[in-house]
Amino acid sequence: MSAQTYDDTGSVQDRPLEQYIFVSTAILQQGVDLLKNVLKEDEQLVYDSKMLPGSSIGKHLRHARDYFNLLLLCLSRPKPLQLNYDIRSRNVPMETSRRIAALELEGTIKQLRDLQEKGQSILDEPITLEAVTPFKQVMQTTVGRELWFAGLHAIHHWSMIRLIAAGEMGIELEHSFGVAPSTLQHRGHEGITTKARF
């Protein structure tokens, strides 16, 4: 992999694909850090939220990872590219095991970094996206748009993890966990993208 360059805020310069990957992997790395450095036992993954019934930390980690994996799976198939986020796995080991969850997230991070080999043009590759809302919808999008969406979607689920972990379980989390980069910037805080490195 080629060397990365950063400005004084730690951002990748003038290479949109690397910027997208940088942000996505930084967000997923927050999940890895949560699993390896904050949570102390597997039981914390399966705590059934009272504020968000049917939710657990493990389920939110898995669900956020799924969107990246479905996009990566889409990119591994022949063109024309087709994507459906409604096809997801549930009740899998990463929902109940910190070790497995960390390995799964790290595997996704590696796959995202490997996307750099495809070159900048991949961001503009067209994708046909299908979704049930509950009515079936079919729309055109691009790899870049969906990669960006997967990162924002993960932040949304990290915020729910924050509610469960900090709000219900009394677990202290880093201030940027589950907070959108634009919100952190507005508040004048350092965010995930200033800390992450390839």
Backbone as ProteinMPNN parsed JSONL, in Angstrom:
{"seq_chain_A": "MSAQTYDDTGSVQDRPLEQYIFVSTAILQQGVDLLKNVLKEDEQLVYDSKMLPGSSIGKHLRHARDYFNLLLLCLSRPKPLQLNYDIRSRNVPMETSRRIAALELEGTIKQLRDLQEKGQSILDEPITLEAVTPFKQVMQTTVGRELWFAGLHAIHHWSMIRLIAAGEMGIELEHSFGVAPSTLQHRGHEGITTKARF", "coords_chain_A": {"N_chain_A": [[0.852, -1.188, 0.0], [0.497, 2.221, -0.772], [2.192, 5.055, 0.698], [0.497, 7.212, 2.972], [-0.589, 10.622, 3.017], [-1.071, 13.368, 5.217], [-2.772, 16.308, 6.3], [-2.445, 19.029, 8.712], [-4.649, 18.426, 10.262], [-4.941, 15.773, 10.057], [-6.195, 14.682, 7.837], [-6.699, 12.892, 4.74], [-5.267, 13.955, 1.722], [-6.655, 15.26, -1.267], [-7.552, 12.886, -2.557], [-10.241, 11.356, -3.165], [-11.271, 8.634, -2.903], [-9.538, 7.502, -1.003], [-10.124, 9.206, 1.096], [-12.8, 8.528, 1.664], [-12.454, 5.859, 2.417], [-10.74, 6.198, 4.556], [-12.392, 7.575, 6.44], [-14.472, 5.685, 6.771], [-13.07, 3.436, 7.772], [-12.054, 4.534, 10.105], [-14.373, 4.953, 11.583], [-15.31, 2.296, 11.88], [-13.139, 1.332, 13.311], [-13.555, 2.509, 15.753], [-15.525, 0.849, 16.765], [-14.049, -1.524, 17.055], [-12.193, -0.666, 18.989], [-13.965, -0.192, 21.105], [-14.767, -2.819, 21.652], [-12.34, -4.065, 22.337], [-11.104, -2.456, 24.27], [-12.897, -1.192, 25.986], [-15.393, -2.54, 26.647], [-15.779, -5.201, 28.949], [-16.686, -7.787, 29.262], [-18.369, -10.498, 27.581], [-21.081, -10.58, 28.106], [-21.932, -7.965, 28.187], [-22.387, -7.313, 25.557], [-24.836, -8.462, 24.969], [-26.713, -7.352, 26.594], [-30.012, -6.452, 27.134], [-31.538, -3.719, 25.959], [-33.424, -1.303, 27.757], [-34.359, 1.153, 27.005], [-34.308, 1.035, 24.263], [-36.025, -1.248, 23.193], [-35.41, -4.65, 22.32], [-32.95, -4.153, 21.363], [-29.382, -4.422, 21.406], [-25.915, -3.984, 22.249], [-24.294, -5.709, 20.772], [-26.0, -6.381, 18.613], [-26.269, -3.908, 17.301], [-23.605, -3.402, 16.541], [-23.195, -5.544, 14.744], [-25.195, -5.019, 12.822], [-24.419, -2.52, 11.731], [-21.937, -3.207, 10.64], [-22.84, -5.018, 8.726], [-23.869, -3.44, 6.587], [-21.596, -2.353, 5.352], [-20.393, -4.781, 4.612], [-22.275, -5.878, 2.841], [-22.136, -4.029, 0.766], [-19.441, -4.399, 0.006], [-19.585, -7.077, -0.817], [-21.295, -6.789, -3.008], [-19.541, -5.374, -4.684], [-17.767, -7.34, -5.314], [-18.9, -8.911, -7.169], [-19.877, -9.702, -10.61], [-20.485, -7.045, -13.032], [-23.684, -5.795, -14.149], [-23.676, -3.867, -11.128], [-25.468, -4.742, -8.223], [-27.321, -4.024, -5.311], [-28.617, -4.741, -2.113], [-29.704, -3.833, 0.928], [-31.408, -5.088, 2.632], [-30.958, -7.748, 2.899], [-29.711, -9.388, 5.33], [-27.64, -10.762, 7.953], [-28.596, -12.318, 11.011], [-28.544, -12.872, 14.589], [-25.914, -13.9, 14.908], [-22.545, -15.089, 15.714], [-20.95, -12.751, 16.21], [-22.576, -11.037, 17.575], [-22.574, -11.85, 20.157], [-20.031, -12.371, 21.1], [-17.153, -10.727, 22.059], [-14.559, -11.095, 21.062], [-14.972, -12.359, 18.549], [-16.565, -10.425, 17.322], [-14.763, -8.258, 17.164], [-12.847, -9.361, 15.431], [-14.432, -9.677, 13.124], [-15.086, -6.986, 12.502], [-12.5, -5.988, 12.083], [-11.805, -7.503, 9.858], [-13.536, -6.423, 7.956], [-12.567, -3.814, 7.865], [-10.034, -4.311, 6.719], [-10.836, -5.251, 4.169], [-12.05, -2.932, 3.169], [-9.842, -1.205, 3.007], [-8.446, -2.535, 1.035], [-9.872, -1.809, -1.176], [-8.675, 0.377, -2.327], [-6.993, -0.49, -4.309], [-8.564, -0.67, -6.54], [-8.771, 1.83, -7.584], [-9.488, 5.393, -8.077], [-11.696, 5.727, -9.781], [-13.628, 3.91, -9.113], [-15.444, 5.003, -7.343], [-17.393, 6.257, -8.836], [-18.751, 4.224, -10.036], [-21.759, 2.793, -11.202], [-24.569, 1.64, -9.284], [-27.347, -0.463, -8.866], [-29.784, -0.074, -6.563], [-31.836, -1.855, -4.415], [-34.652, -1.806, -2.289], [-36.886, -2.42, 0.441], [-39.606, -0.743, 1.676], [-42.227, -0.265, 3.216], [-42.716, -0.878, 0.564], [-41.455, -2.115, -2.474], [-38.571, -0.608, -3.699], [-36.595, 0.656, -6.34], [-33.604, 2.053, -7.274], [-31.091, 4.233, -8.682], [-27.664, 4.533, -7.859], [-24.344, 5.231, -6.618], [-21.087, 3.746, -6.072], [-19.491, 5.393, -4.439], [-21.378, 7.047, -3.145], [-22.765, 5.106, -1.64], [-20.756, 4.042, -0.055], [-20.164, 6.237, 1.532], [-22.649, 6.544, 2.76], [-22.781, 4.132, 4.246], [-20.898, 4.609, 6.236], [-22.044, 6.831, 7.616], [-24.382, 5.612, 8.428], [-23.337, 3.727, 10.202], [-22.352, 5.433, 12.232], [-24.78, 6.392, 13.214], [-25.75, 4.035, 14.395], [-23.744, 3.641, 16.254], [-24.359, 5.733, 17.935], [-26.662, 4.777, 19.133], [-25.573, 2.632, 20.477], [-24.083, 4.11, 22.28], [-26.157, 5.205, 23.818], [-27.168, 2.874, 25.045], [-24.835, 1.782, 26.301], [-23.578, 3.937, 27.815], [-25.803, 5.375, 28.806], [-27.511, 3.441, 29.961], [-25.944, 1.376, 31.053], [-23.858, 2.531, 32.35], [-21.289, 2.749, 31.284], [-18.316, 4.295, 30.425], [-17.648, 6.192, 27.576], [-15.555, 7.255, 24.822], [-15.615, 10.713, 23.908], [-16.213, 11.22, 21.217], [-17.467, 8.992, 20.226], [-20.081, 7.715, 18.388], [-20.943, 10.176, 17.487], [-21.601, 12.412, 14.913], [-19.138, 13.423, 12.486], [-19.504, 16.069, 11.504], [-20.955, 17.245, 13.556], [-19.144, 17.095, 15.673], [-17.181, 18.78, 14.64], [-18.614, 21.173, 14.547], [-18.949, 21.591, 17.26], [-16.391, 22.064, 17.951], [-14.698, 20.033, 18.653], [-12.151, 17.484, 18.653], [-12.226, 14.875, 16.304], [-13.089, 11.545, 15.095], [-11.732, 11.259, 12.655], [-9.406, 12.659, 12.906], [-7.791, 11.143, 14.395], [-7.52, 8.59, 13.371], [-5.443, 6.341, 11.512], [-3.936, 4.958, 8.599]], "CA_chain_A": [[0.0, 0.0, 0.0], [1.298, 3.442, -0.842], [2.193, 5.887, 1.906], [-0.579, 8.201, 3.062], [-0.185, 11.935, 3.493], [-2.093, 14.01, 6.026], [-2.501, 17.699, 6.645], [-2.315, 19.177, 10.161], [-5.818, 17.879, 10.957], [-4.918, 14.329, 9.903], [-7.041, 14.213, 6.741], [-6.051, 12.493, 3.504], [-5.375, 15.081, 0.787], [-6.886, 15.215, -2.709], [-7.815, 11.551, -3.08], [-11.561, 11.053, -2.589], [-11.442, 7.243, -2.483], [-8.821, 7.327, 0.254], [-10.87, 9.934, 2.12], [-13.961, 7.712, 2.021], [-11.965, 4.687, 3.14], [-10.202, 6.714, 5.821], [-13.5, 7.84, 7.365], [-15.163, 4.423, 7.052], [-12.269, 2.589, 8.65], [-11.971, 5.193, 11.416], [-15.633, 4.678, 12.276], [-15.299, 0.885, 12.277], [-12.115, 1.15, 14.338], [-14.17, 2.85, 17.041], [-16.179, -0.372, 17.237], [-12.988, -2.43, 17.508], [-11.69, -0.126, 20.261], [-15.005, -0.461, 22.109], [-14.731, -4.244, 21.979], [-11.059, -4.485, 22.916], [-10.585, -1.606, 25.338], [-13.929, -0.62, 26.856], [-16.225, -3.622, 27.171], [-14.952, -6.128, 29.722], [-17.214, -9.153, 29.216], [-19.287, -10.747, 26.473], [-22.46, -10.317, 28.53], [-22.271, -6.571, 27.877], [-22.867, -7.263, 24.177], [-26.204, -8.971, 24.834], [-27.616, -6.64, 27.505], [-31.235, -6.067, 26.426], [-31.825, -2.321, 26.268], [-34.775, -0.929, 28.211], [-34.737, 2.345, 26.244], [-34.478, 0.617, 22.863], [-36.384, -2.671, 23.313], [-34.96, -5.501, 21.224], [-31.607, -3.711, 20.972], [-28.211, -4.713, 22.235], [-24.682, -3.475, 21.656], [-23.883, -6.671, 19.76], [-26.859, -6.271, 17.426], [-25.944, -2.672, 16.59], [-22.308, -3.599, 15.895], [-23.387, -6.432, 13.603], [-26.013, -4.359, 11.808], [-23.602, -1.495, 11.071], [-20.945, -3.928, 9.839], [-23.544, -5.638, 7.598], [-24.017, -2.543, 5.445], [-20.312, -2.351, 4.666], [-20.148, -6.086, 4.005], [-23.154, -6.043, 1.684], [-21.559, -3.22, -0.304], [-18.229, -5.086, -0.445], [-20.035, -8.258, -1.556], [-21.78, -6.261, -4.281], [-18.385, -5.003, -5.504], [-17.024, -8.553, -5.691], [-19.676, -9.621, -8.186], [-19.805, -9.106, -11.956], [-21.382, -5.935, -13.337], [-23.99, -4.565, -13.425], [-23.676, -4.005, -9.681], [-26.781, -4.684, -7.579], [-27.16, -3.971, -3.857], [-29.845, -4.777, -1.319], [-29.338, -3.821, 2.346], [-32.387, -5.843, 3.417], [-30.474, -9.127, 3.047], [-28.713, -9.303, 6.404], [-27.548, -11.881, 8.887], [-29.013, -11.991, 12.377], [-28.228, -13.899, 15.58], [-24.621, -14.489, 14.543], [-21.613, -15.04, 16.85], [-20.399, -11.435, 16.553], [-23.505, -10.349, 18.473], [-22.433, -12.363, 21.521], [-18.625, -12.572, 21.455], [-16.3, -9.564, 21.792], [-13.442, -11.518, 20.231], [-15.447, -12.577, 17.181], [-17.013, -9.135, 16.791], [-13.572, -7.483, 16.805], [-12.284, -9.985, 14.229], [-15.311, -9.357, 11.991], [-14.895, -5.576, 12.147], [-11.149, -5.852, 11.526], [-11.848, -8.067, 8.515], [-14.196, -5.442, 7.1], [-11.605, -2.717, 7.699], [-9.037, -4.745, 5.729], [-11.471, -5.267, 2.845], [-12.223, -1.547, 2.739], [-8.526, -0.687, 2.608], [-8.085, -3.181, -0.228], [-10.588, -1.135, -2.274], [-7.797, 1.363, -2.962], [-6.401, -1.095, -5.498], [-9.487, -0.503, -7.663], [-8.573, 3.168, -8.125], [-10.472, 6.446, -7.805], [-12.885, 5.657, -10.635], [-14.654, 3.033, -8.545], [-16.455, 5.799, -6.648], [-18.453, 6.634, -9.779], [-19.392, 3.03, -10.595], [-23.19, 2.771, -10.896], [-25.167, 0.515, -8.567], [-28.807, -0.486, -8.736], [-30.108, -0.341, -5.171], [-33.202, -2.3, -4.159], [-35.005, -1.703, -0.876], [-38.298, -2.576, 0.792], [-39.811, 0.386, 2.589], [-42.307, -1.674, 2.841], [-42.922, -1.066, -0.864], [-40.174, -2.31, -3.15], [-38.029, 0.555, -4.382], [-35.382, 0.415, -7.119], [-33.049, 3.365, -7.611], [-29.696, 4.24, -9.111], [-26.745, 5.19, -6.948], [-22.948, 4.964, -6.972], [-20.264, 3.154, -5.013], [-19.085, 6.457, -3.52], [-22.52, 7.45, -2.316], [-23.096, 4.027, -0.704], [-19.669, 3.944, 0.918], [-20.387, 7.344, 2.469], [-23.852, 6.21, 3.525], [-22.487, 3.073, 5.218], [-20.225, 5.237, 7.37], [-23.025, 7.61, 8.382], [-25.283, 4.635, 9.028], [-22.644, 3.164, 11.364], [-22.358, 6.442, 13.298], [-26.141, 6.363, 13.769], [-25.854, 2.88, 15.301], [-22.835, 3.887, 17.388], [-25.071, 6.607, 18.882], [-27.558, 3.917, 19.913], [-24.696, 1.917, 21.406], [-23.781, 5.077, 23.344], [-27.326, 5.275, 24.698], [-27.221, 1.641, 25.839], [-23.634, 1.611, 27.125], [-23.4, 5.023, 28.786], [-27.074, 5.762, 29.427], [-28.145, 2.373, 30.742], [-25.008, 0.466, 31.716], [-22.862, 3.304, 33.07], [-19.968, 2.549, 30.679], [-17.797, 5.561, 29.906], [-17.176, 6.107, 26.202], [-14.858, 8.412, 24.276], [-16.609, 11.748, 23.588], [-16.579, 11.23, 19.802], [-18.136, 7.753, 19.837], [-21.492, 7.887, 18.056], [-21.248, 11.573, 17.163], [-21.239, 12.685, 13.525], [-17.995, 14.325, 12.344], [-19.943, 17.464, 11.345], [-21.345, 17.721, 14.885], [-17.902, 17.306, 16.423], [-16.549, 19.982, 14.1], [-19.418, 22.314, 14.999], [-18.689, 21.779, 18.69], [-14.976, 22.388, 18.141], [-14.006, 18.883, 19.235], [-11.399, 16.584, 17.801], [-13.093, 13.76, 15.942], [-12.502, 10.259, 14.736], [-10.853, 11.314, 11.492], [-8.112, 13.257, 13.245], [-7.022, 10.161, 15.138], [-7.323, 7.349, 12.623], [-4.322, 6.268, 10.584], [-3.859, 3.72, 7.833]], "C_chain_A": [[0.887, 1.236, 0.0], [1.192, 4.238, 0.444], [1.067, 6.915, 1.832], [0.001, 9.534, 3.488], [-1.362, 12.592, 4.19], [-1.751, 15.475, 6.188], [-2.482, 17.804, 8.163], [-3.543, 18.717, 10.933], [-5.896, 16.375, 10.787], [-5.727, 13.822, 8.727], [-6.212, 13.866, 5.512], [-6.306, 13.58, 2.473], [-5.654, 14.642, -0.64], [-7.062, 13.829, -3.308], [-9.139, 11.079, -2.484], [-11.734, 9.609, -2.125], [-10.752, 7.005, -1.151], [-9.521, 8.069, 1.392], [-12.061, 9.104, 2.603], [-13.537, 6.507, 2.86], [-11.436, 5.093, 4.507], [-11.315, 6.906, 6.852], [-14.198, 6.535, 7.751], [-14.374, 3.55, 8.014], [-12.105, 3.209, 10.033], [-13.227, 4.913, 12.241], [-15.661, 3.231, 12.761], [-14.263, 0.615, 13.361], [-12.641, 1.549, 15.71], [-14.874, 1.636, 17.631], [-15.171, -1.373, 17.759], [-12.45, -1.962, 18.859], [-12.683, -0.358, 21.39], [-14.897, -1.904, 22.592], [-13.461, -4.648, 22.719], [-10.656, -3.716, 24.167], [-11.623, -1.085, 26.324], [-14.801, -1.713, 27.477], [-15.329, -4.663, 27.827], [-15.436, -7.568, 29.653], [-18.239, -9.282, 28.1], [-20.733, -10.426, 26.835], [-22.891, -8.885, 28.241], [-22.79, -6.42, 26.449], [-24.346, -7.61, 24.066], [-27.178, -8.324, 25.816], [-28.805, -6.11, 26.708], [-31.654, -4.661, 26.867], [-33.268, -2.124, 26.717], [-35.276, 0.275, 27.412], [-35.018, 2.021, 24.781], [-34.79, -0.877, 22.857], [-35.982, -3.474, 22.074], [-33.556, -5.171, 20.753], [-30.561, -4.219, 21.946], [-26.996, -4.133, 21.525], [-24.235, -4.395, 20.526], [-24.691, -6.568, 18.481], [-26.54, -5.011, 16.625], [-24.588, -2.77, 15.887], [-22.457, -4.442, 14.634], [-24.132, -5.73, 12.475], [-25.208, -3.31, 11.038], [-22.562, -2.149, 10.167], [-21.601, -4.535, 8.594], [-23.604, -4.727, 6.382], [-22.718, -2.432, 4.652], [-20.092, -3.672, 3.932], [-21.026, -6.336, 2.79], [-22.648, -5.225, 0.5], [-20.31, -3.898, -0.862], [-18.567, -6.343, -1.245], [-20.528, -7.859, -2.944], [-20.61, -5.975, -5.223], [-17.575, -6.209, -5.959], [-17.707, -9.321, -6.813], [-19.529, -8.957, -9.55], [-20.798, -7.953, -12.111], [-22.537, -6.454, -14.188], [-24.133, -4.832, -11.925], [-25.085, -3.833, -9.126], [-26.583, -4.833, -6.078], [-28.508, -3.966, -3.183], [-29.448, -4.884, 0.146], [-30.293, -4.64, 3.208], [-31.962, -7.293, 3.625], [-29.354, -9.114, 4.082], [-28.738, -10.554, 7.262], [-28.009, -11.411, 10.265], [-28.665, -13.163, 13.284], [-26.949, -14.656, 15.217], [-23.651, -14.312, 15.707], [-21.079, -13.656, 17.188], [-21.327, -10.634, 17.448], [-23.286, -10.743, 19.928], [-20.992, -12.531, 21.993], [-17.806, -11.341, 21.081], [-15.16, -9.924, 20.853], [-13.873, -11.673, 18.768], [-15.887, -11.257, 16.55], [-15.826, -8.285, 16.355], [-12.937, -8.037, 15.535], [-13.11, -9.651, 12.994], [-15.123, -7.907, 11.545], [-13.519, -5.349, 11.531], [-11.078, -6.417, 10.108], [-12.486, -7.104, 7.521], [-13.278, -4.248, 6.842], [-10.561, -3.089, 6.647], [-9.627, -4.741, 4.322], [-11.669, -3.851, 2.303], [-10.898, -0.959, 2.277], [-8.08, -1.277, 1.273], [-8.791, -2.546, -1.428], [-9.702, -0.127, -2.997], [-7.174, 0.828, -4.244], [-7.292, -0.91, -6.729], [-9.384, 0.886, -8.289], [-9.751, 4.096, -7.902], [-11.772, 6.277, -8.574], [-13.983, 4.774, -10.052], [-15.764, 3.82, -7.854], [-17.636, 6.137, -7.546], [-19.151, 5.442, -10.416], [-20.87, 3.017, -10.22], [-23.613, 1.487, -10.186], [-26.683, 0.66, -8.66], [-29.122, -0.947, -7.323], [-31.573, -0.738, -5.062], [-33.458, -2.229, -2.659], [-36.507, -1.923, -0.711], [-38.602, -1.582, 1.891], [-41.194, 0.554, 3.244], [-42.572, -1.917, 1.362], [-41.569, -1.183, -1.542], [-39.792, -1.056, -3.921], [-36.771, 0.139, -5.13], [-34.865, 1.773, -7.564], [-31.591, 3.232, -8.006], [-28.856, 5.04, -8.119], [-25.325, 4.896, -7.423], [-22.222, 4.327, -5.788], [-19.889, 4.213, -3.983], [-20.195, 6.865, -2.585], [-22.827, 6.382, -1.273], [-21.995, 3.81, 0.328], [-19.824, 5.035, 1.974], [-21.585, 7.049, 3.367], [-23.561, 5.161, 4.595], [-21.78, 3.632, 6.447], [-21.177, 6.032, 8.24], [-24.019, 6.699, 9.087], [-24.644, 4.024, 10.276], [-22.616, 4.155, 12.518], [-23.724, 6.477, 13.99], [-26.28, 5.2, 14.754], [-24.881, 2.988, 16.464], [-23.534, 4.794, 18.417], [-26.06, 5.809, 19.715], [-26.769, 3.059, 20.887], [-24.342, 2.836, 22.572], [-24.934, 5.154, 24.335], [-27.389, 4.053, 25.614], [-26.049, 1.572, 26.813], [-23.528, 2.673, 28.205], [-24.688, 5.301, 29.541], [-27.68, 4.71, 30.325], [-27.169, 1.542, 31.564], [-23.91, 1.198, 32.481], [-21.444, 3.126, 32.554], [-19.511, 3.874, 30.075], [-17.209, 5.359, 28.519], [-16.425, 7.376, 25.816], [-15.899, 9.425, 23.78], [-17.064, 11.717, 22.132], [-17.334, 9.987, 19.355], [-19.619, 8.013, 19.596], [-21.904, 9.309, 17.749], [-20.747, 11.848, 15.745], [-20.044, 13.636, 13.454], [-18.4, 15.793, 12.206], [-20.359, 18.065, 12.685], [-20.116, 17.998, 15.729], [-17.203, 18.577, 15.954], [-17.286, 21.228, 14.571], [-19.138, 22.633, 16.471], [-17.236, 22.138, 18.978], [-14.186, 21.269, 18.766], [-13.186, 18.164, 18.184], [-12.285, 15.38, 17.519], [-12.331, 12.532, 15.526], [-11.495, 10.374, 13.605], [-9.53, 12.001, 11.784], [-7.219, 12.268, 13.974], [-6.669, 8.932, 14.319], [-6.127, 7.444, 11.69], [-4.413, 4.948, 9.84], [-2.694, 2.911, 8.349]], "O_chain_A": [[1.904, 1.283, 0.692], [0.22, 4.111, 1.188], [0.736, 7.418, 0.759], [0.975, 9.578, 4.239], [-2.513, 12.396, 3.801], [-0.577, 15.846, 6.211], [-2.501, 16.78, 8.846], [-3.484, 18.623, 12.159], [-6.816, 15.746, 11.311], [-5.934, 12.613, 8.623], [-5.163, 14.461, 5.268], [-7.426, 14.076, 2.355], [-4.978, 13.76, -1.168], [-6.741, 13.628, -4.479], [-9.156, 10.468, -1.416], [-12.291, 9.378, -1.053], [-11.322, 6.371, -0.262], [-9.509, 7.604, 2.532], [-12.3, 8.993, 3.806], [-14.163, 6.177, 3.866], [-11.665, 4.401, 5.499], [-11.198, 6.458, 7.993], [-14.483, 6.307, 8.927], [-14.932, 2.99, 8.957], [-12.026, 2.489, 11.028], [-13.149, 4.666, 13.444], [-15.995, 2.967, 13.916], [-14.477, -0.23, 14.231], [-12.219, 0.989, 16.722], [-14.833, 1.412, 18.841], [-15.4, -2.007, 18.789], [-12.271, -2.771, 19.77], [-12.287, -0.684, 22.509], [-14.933, -2.173, 23.793], [-13.505, -5.48, 23.625], [-9.954, -4.247, 25.028], [-11.264, -0.587, 27.391], [-14.925, -1.792, 28.699], [-14.249, -4.971, 27.322], [-14.673, -8.485, 29.956], [-18.892, -8.31, 27.721], [-21.522, -10.044, 25.971], [-24.08, -8.617, 28.069], [-23.551, -5.496, 26.163], [-25.036, -7.115, 23.175], [-28.347, -8.707, 25.866], [-28.624, -5.4, 25.719], [-32.069, -4.453, 28.007], [-34.201, -2.69, 26.148], [-36.476, 0.406, 27.169], [-35.858, 2.655, 24.144], [-33.916, -1.688, 22.551], [-36.185, -3.042, 20.94], [-33.027, -5.824, 19.853], [-30.82, -4.416, 23.133], [-27.051, -3.828, 20.334], [-23.847, -3.93, 19.454], [-24.138, -6.656, 17.385], [-26.54, -5.047, 15.394], [-24.433, -2.28, 14.768], [-21.915, -4.1, 13.583], [-23.747, -5.834, 11.311], [-25.313, -3.229, 9.814], [-22.335, -1.69, 9.048], [-20.99, -4.563, 7.525], [-23.41, -5.188, 5.258], [-22.738, -2.418, 3.422], [-19.66, -3.688, 2.779], [-20.578, -6.939, 1.815], [-22.722, -5.675, -0.644], [-20.139, -3.964, -2.079], [-17.906, -6.641, -2.24], [-20.212, -8.518, -3.935], [-20.671, -6.291, -6.411], [-16.78, -6.105, -6.893], [-17.146, -10.279, -7.345], [-19.113, -7.802, -9.647], [-21.813, -7.892, -11.418], [-22.381, -7.458, -14.882], [-24.639, -5.873, -11.508], [-25.805, -2.907, -9.5], [-25.786, -5.654, -5.623], [-29.432, -3.278, -3.617], [-28.913, -5.909, 0.568], [-30.023, -4.864, 4.388], [-32.551, -7.994, 4.447], [-28.195, -8.862, 3.754], [-29.718, -11.298, 7.29], [-27.83, -10.249, 10.63], [-28.509, -14.295, 12.826], [-26.914, -15.887, 15.221], [-23.888, -13.489, 16.591], [-20.777, -13.397, 18.353], [-20.9, -9.637, 18.031], [-23.755, -10.056, 20.835], [-20.759, -12.806, 23.17], [-17.767, -10.955, 19.913], [-14.827, -9.155, 19.952], [-13.206, -11.171, 17.863], [-15.613, -11.005, 15.377], [-15.869, -7.658, 15.297], [-12.533, -7.273, 14.659], [-12.552, -9.372, 11.932], [-15.013, -7.632, 10.35], [-13.389, -4.601, 10.562], [-10.373, -5.876, 9.255], [-12.033, -6.984, 6.383], [-13.222, -3.735, 5.724], [-10.236, -2.276, 5.781], [-8.981, -4.277, 3.383], [-11.477, -3.607, 1.112], [-10.848, -0.281, 1.25], [-7.42, -0.608, 0.478], [-8.358, -2.722, -2.567], [-9.951, 0.191, -4.16], [-6.863, 1.593, -5.156], [-6.802, -0.99, -7.855], [-9.859, 1.097, -9.405], [-10.858, 3.661, -7.584], [-12.837, 6.642, -8.078], [-15.141, 4.878, -10.453], [-16.902, 3.356, -7.786], [-18.759, 6.288, -7.064], [-20.045, 5.618, -11.244], [-21.21, 3.208, -9.053], [-23.089, 0.405, -10.451], [-27.227, 1.759, -8.548], [-28.777, -2.061, -6.928], [-32.45, -0.033, -5.562], [-32.583, -2.554, -1.856], [-37.292, -1.644, -1.618], [-37.935, -1.573, 2.926], [-41.327, 1.603, 3.874], [-42.645, -3.072, 0.944], [-40.643, -0.438, -1.223], [-40.584, -0.515, -4.693], [-35.969, -0.641, -4.616], [-35.603, 2.556, -8.163], [-30.94, 2.234, -7.698], [-29.281, 6.077, -7.61], [-25.134, 4.367, -8.518], [-22.696, 4.371, -4.653], [-19.962, 3.959, -2.781], [-19.988, 7.011, -1.38], [-23.124, 6.718, -0.126], [-22.278, 3.432, 1.465], [-19.639, 4.787, 3.165], [-21.541, 7.274, 4.577], [-24.036, 5.28, 5.724], [-22.027, 3.186, 7.567], [-21.132, 5.928, 9.466], [-24.447, 6.981, 10.207], [-25.317, 3.825, 11.287], [-22.832, 3.768, 13.666], [-23.801, 6.58, 15.214], [-26.862, 5.362, 15.827], [-25.16, 2.48, 17.55], [-23.328, 4.643, 19.621], [-26.279, 6.126, 20.884], [-27.232, 2.786, 21.995], [-24.304, 2.396, 23.721], [-24.719, 5.167, 25.547], [-27.635, 4.182, 26.813], [-26.24, 1.332, 28.005], [-23.402, 2.347, 29.386], [-24.68, 5.448, 30.763], [-28.296, 5.036, 31.34], [-27.515, 1.058, 32.642], [-23.119, 0.568, 33.182], [-20.488, 3.328, 33.303], [-20.241, 4.496, 29.304], [-16.381, 4.474, 28.305], [-16.631, 8.436, 26.405], [-16.954, 9.029, 23.283], [-18.181, 12.139, 21.83], [-17.798, 9.929, 18.216], [-20.329, 8.476, 20.49], [-23.095, 9.62, 17.751], [-19.598, 11.549, 15.42], [-19.939, 14.555, 14.266], [-17.717, 16.671, 12.733], [-20.144, 19.252, 12.928], [-20.047, 19.015, 16.419], [-16.696, 19.354, 16.763], [-16.662, 22.22, 14.949], [-19.095, 23.798, 16.868], [-16.887, 22.477, 20.109], [-13.126, 21.501, 19.347], [-13.48, 18.222, 16.99], [-13.012, 14.92, 18.4], [-11.103, 12.478, 15.591], [-10.498, 9.653, 13.597], [-8.612, 11.925, 10.968], [-6.027, 12.518, 14.153], [-5.635, 8.304, 14.547], [-5.838, 8.509, 11.144], [-4.901, 3.95, 10.371], [-2.433, 1.817, 7.849]]}, "name": "protein", "num_of_chains": 1, "seq": "MSAQTYDDTGSVQDRPLEQYIFVSTAILQQGVDLLKNVLKEDEQLVYDSKMLPGSSIGKHLRHARDYFNLLLLCLSRPKPLQLNYDIRSRNVPMETSRRIAALELEGTIKQLRDLQEKGQSILDEPITLEAVTPFKQVMQTTVGRELWFAGLHAIHHWSMIRLIAAGEMGIELEHSFGVAPSTLQHRGHEGITTKARF"}
